[in-house]
């Protein structure tokens, strides 16, 4: 039962978020042979000035073994 959590900067419309959720759902169906009814997607807007503390450090820096696509930016540069 995959549950995907997307954290991103604010500013996307509800329509864009729905399209993203639909595309991610289809990607999970195609990649993992999951059924649509077992997939859930949540989207969390995170302010840019909170990104490093709320996302980068706890979800990327502190869990490198879980990150399958690393970002191309360095928030400390």
ABEGO torsion letter per residue (X at the ends): XBBBBBBBBBGBBAAAAAAAAAAAAAAAAAAAGBBAAABBBBBBBBBAAAAAAAAAAAAAAABAAABABBBABBAAX
